[in-house]
């Protein structure tokens, strides 16, 4: 599938992995790492630009991104990752090196390598049918990641007083549409070693 409009991808990778006990983006996945798999998925889906938001001085992740041909010029540092996921999203919105032709932005978690490629393709196709709306997958009546934001809505994050992405999406004058799917892989994040095993089993299935 070739999306008609160029899109950028923000991979949120500034978490501390405290519950996992080791850096979860560097865990092995298929023939690469978790972050390597996620990057390869979005490359295959035709992303115009892929960035990773990471903690400052995260040398292990930096080394892996270099191996994956993601230079530090294409990474965004979050100086305050302890403030939570939304702080990384704000860092991405305030980044000055986005390609000017990008018309929409994908915000995706760095710990969901198990999501099926056909689900991501379907979400992108759904967004082409609703280019002026916020698009988000929905599983069993609950919104999930990744979230697709039109360009103007993404850049308006710079001036928001909201404290979470959920609150921000309630405030904006923009329609929000749900891409309903039965993909159960959307419901799992890699927070614990048990989650990691469960996710790998889902991916294999």
N, C-alpha and C positions, 0 to 999 in steps of 0.2 A: 504494500500500500504506500502511495506517495501523497502525503497530505498537501492540499493546494496552497496552504499558507505556512510560512516558516515558523517553527516553534522552538522555544528554548526550554531547557530542563534544569530545574534546581533540585539537586539531590542533597537532602538534609543529613549531614554526617558529623555533627558536632557533639553528639551525645557522649556520655562518659562510660557507657557500657558497664555500669556498676553492678547491675543484677546478673549480667552474663559472666562477669569475673575476668574477662579478657576482651580485647577490641573486636566487637562483633562484625564490623565491616571487613575485617581481615580473616574471618573464618573461611574455611574451604567451602567451595560451592561448585558442584559439577567439576569442570576442569580448571576453575580459576578461584577467585575469592568472591565473597558476597558483593563487595563494591564492584569488582570486575564484571560480574554477571549483570548487575543492574546497568552499568555503563554500556555493556555490549548490547543489551536489550534496546536501549534508547537509540543507540547508533543504528541498529538494524531497523528501527521504526522511522528513521529519517530525521532525527533532531538536527536542527541547524546549529545549535550550541548547547553544550552540556557543562554545567558547573557543579562543583561540590562545595558546600559550606562546611568548614572544618574548624576544629579548635586551633588556637595558636600553638605553635611548637609541637604539633602532633607529627613527629618525625616518621613514625611507623606508617601512618596513613599517607604522608607525603611520598615516601619511598614507593609505596604500592601504586599511587597515582602516577608517579613518574614511569613506572614499569608499564602502566596502561596507556601511556602517551597522553596523559592529562597533565599539562604543565601547571606550575604554580600561578602562572599568569591567568589561567582559567579557573582558579580556585578563589574562594571567598573566605576570609578569616572572620570568625565571630569572636570578638574580644571578651564577650560576657555569655558564654554558653550556659552558665548556671541559671540564667534567666529563662531558659526553656526554649522549646521549639520555635515559638513565634519570633524570638529574637533573631534566629537564623534566617527566617523568612524576611524580616525587616532588613537584615544585612544584604540579602540578595536584591531586594527592591531598590536599595540605595547604591548598589554597585554600578560603576560608571562604564563598564566595558561590555555591556550587552550589544550585540549586533543591531544596528538600527532597523533592519528589515524584519525583525522578529515581531509577530503580531499576536502571539499568545504564549503563555508560560505554564509549564507543568511544574507543580510542586509535589515532589515525591519523597517518601521516606527512604533512608539509606538501609533499612533493615527489613525490606520486603522482597527478597529475591524470588520468592515462591509464586508470585502473581503470574498467572498464565499469560503468555504473549498474545493470545487471541482476545483476552480481556482488555489489554492495553490497546491493541489495534481497534477493537470495537469502541473504546472510549474516545480515541482520536477521531474515528469516523463520525461518532456522535457529535463531537465538538465542531466538526466541519458543517454539520447541519444546524448548529446553534452557535455561530461564531461570536455573537455579542453577549453570550450568557456565561455565567460560571457553571462549569460542568463537573460533576462529581459522581463516582460510582456509588451505587446503593446496593447493599446486601442485607437481606432480611429486614428491610425497612430502616437501616441505619446507614448514614453517609460514611464513606471510607476514603482513603487516599489511593491514588494521586488525585489532586485537584487541578483543573485547568482554568486559568484566569485570562480574560482578554487583556490586551496590552495596557489599556488605560486603567483598568481595575488593579492590575499588578503594580503599576507605578504610583497609584494613589495611596498605596501602603506607606509611602514615605511620610505622609501627613496624618496618618490615623492616630487616634487616641485609644483605639481598641487594645486590649491586652491579650487576645487570642485570635487565631484565624477564624474560629467559629463566630466570635463576637463581631469581627470585621465584616464577615459575609452577611450578617444581619443588618448592618448599617448602610451598606452601599446601595445606590439606586440602580441596580442591575438585576435582571432576572437570573434565577438559579434553576438549573434543570438537573434531574437525576438520571444517570445511566443505570438502569436496573439490570442486575446480573445475578446468576446463581453460583458465581465463583466463590467458593468458601475460602479460598486462599487469601482473599482480601481481609478476612477477619483476624489474621494472625500477624503479630510483630515478633521480632526476635529479641525478647527481653531476657529470657533465662535459658540455661542449657536445655531444659525440657522443650521450650519453644523451638529451639534450633533443630532438635531431633524431629519434632512434629512437622516443622516446615519442610525439612528434607524429605520426609515421607510423603507429604502432599505434593511436592515437586516431582518426585519419582512417579507417583500415581498419575 
